Amino acid sequence: MRSSDFIKPSHKDVHDVGLQLGVDKPTIKKIVLRCRHSFPVVVILDPFFQDALNFTALVNLIWLTCPHLNKKIHHLESKSLIPQIGETIMQDSSYTHSMKKAHAQFALLRLKMCGDKFKDFNSFSKIFDTGIGGIRDTEQVKCLHLHYAHSLICKHNIAGNIVSKLLGDDVSCSEMNCRNLKVS
């Protein structure tokens, strides 16, 4: 998937993502993927929303918003799969090489989206030397949610690909859960 394939969010998308994530005003730049019910599943955040720096968006640009998938992946994490997936990747040199490409792609996306605005901000320069989700040790797996979301736009993200296989066909709710979300 190319960045030109991403969709500018509508006001409804911003509202829906706010409900999905339980935040008032999500800083969405693009919709990466929608579910079969047309709700956002993965978004790219805008770290410069209303000229204010959003540190979370700068480090984690890509966000999984689907409550169904978040719950399923949280369940995988609760089974201690993060270290197991990390070990699987470290034991296979082709997986390790592919993950390095995934981290580089993520860093390039971050630099492409934000780099020009940070020419004069030395305090943020270390962020640009990190991988997916700001991870410094790119041989470790940080968060299955983020790796899964990133794998939808980067085939090299082996951790996300493993999560995708573990999810199987259970990637879309049948009840249209997002339709029933309310402001808390």
N, C-alpha and C positions, 0 to 999 in steps of 0.2 A: 504494500500500500504506500503510495506517495503522499507527501504532505498536501499536494494539490487535490487529493481525493477527500480531504477533511472538509467538513461542512461548518459554516459559520452558524453559531447557535441562535435560535430565535428567542423571543422573550419567554415563550412557553418552555423551551429547553432549559433556560436559566432557572425558571420557577421549578421545573421537574427535578433538576439536579439538586437544587436547594433542598427539596423535600427528601430526595434519595439520601443525601449526605447529612441532613439535619443542620444545615447552615443557612443563614439569612440571605447572603448575596455571594454565591459562588463566583469565582473569577474565571470564567470559561472563555477560552480563545477559540477552540474548535471542537466539534463533535467528531470523534474518530469512528465510533461504531454505535449502531442502534440495535435494539432487540427486535424480535418479530412483531412486537406490539408498538413499535416506533418510539420507545423511550430510549434516552441515552444510556449506553453501557460503559463506554470509555470516552473520556474527554481529555483535551489538553488544556491545562490551566494557563491563565494569563498573569505572569508575575508583575505586570505593570498596569493592572487594572486601576483606572482613575489616578494614574501617576503615582500610586503608592506601591512600594516594594512589598511583594508577598513572598516571604522567604520560603514558605512551604511550596509554592508554585515553582519557585526557582530550582529547588532541589528535586522535587517530585513531579515535574511537568505533566506526567501522564497519570490519570486517576481512574480507577475502576469505580463506577457509580451504582451499578446494578445491585440492589439489595439481595436478590436471589444468589448471584455469584459471590458477593461478599460473604454471605452466610456459609455457602458451600466451601469456599476457600478458607474461611476462618476455621471450619471444622477440620480441614486438612492440616492446618497449622497446629491445631490443638492436639493432633496425633504425633507431634514432634517431627513432621516431615521436612521442615526447613533444613536441619542438619543432615538428614538422610539424603535429600536432593543435592545438597552441597557436596556431600561425600561421593555420590554417584558421578557428579560432574568432575570432581578432582581426580577420580580414578580413570577417567577416559580422556586422553590427550586431545582427541578431536572435539569432545564436548568443551573442554577447557578453552581451546582455541576459538570455538564458536562463541562462547560466553564473552571472551575478550573482545570479539567483534561487536557483540551486543552492547557491552559497556561503552565502547568507542562510539557506536552509533548514537547511543543516548546522550553522551557528552557532546557530540557534534550537533544534535538537535538542540540541546540547551544553549550551546554557543551560538548557533544560528539564530535562535529566538531572542537571545539576551545579550550576546557579546558586545555589540556596539554601545549599548547603554552603560556598560561597566568599564569603559576605558579608564575612567578616573576613580574607580572604586577598588583600591588595592585590597581592602578588607574582604571583598567577595572573590578575589582571584582563586583562592583555594577550592571554592565550590566547582570551578570549571575543570579542576583536576580530578574530579570524582566520577564514579560510574553511576549506574542506575540507582536512583533514589538517594544520591549523595554518598553511597558506600565508598569507603577509601580502600578497603581490601577487596579487590574485584575477584578474588578467588572464593569469596564467601557469598552465600545467598542471604538476602536481607528480609524480604517480605514477599510472600507468594502472590499476594494481590497485585503488587506492582509488577512483578516479573510476568505474571499472566497478562496483565493489561499491555505491557510493552511487547510481549510476544505476538500480539495481534497486529503489530505494525513492524515487527522485526523478527524475521524467521530465525535469526541466530540466537535468540534468547532460549537456550535449552531448558533453563529452570521453568520458564513459562510454558514451554512445549510439554514438559513433563506434567505440569499442573493440568494442562488442557487434556492430556491423555487420561489423567486420573478423574477428571470431571466427566469424560465420555460425552454422551449426548445430553447430559443434564445441565445445559447452559442457558436455558430459557424457562422462566416460570410459566405454568399453564394458567395461573389465576390472574395475570396482569396485576401483580402486586403494586406496582408503581401508581396505578390508577387510584388505589385506595389509601395512599399516603396522605397524611394530614400534617399541618403545621403544629408543632408541639409547643 
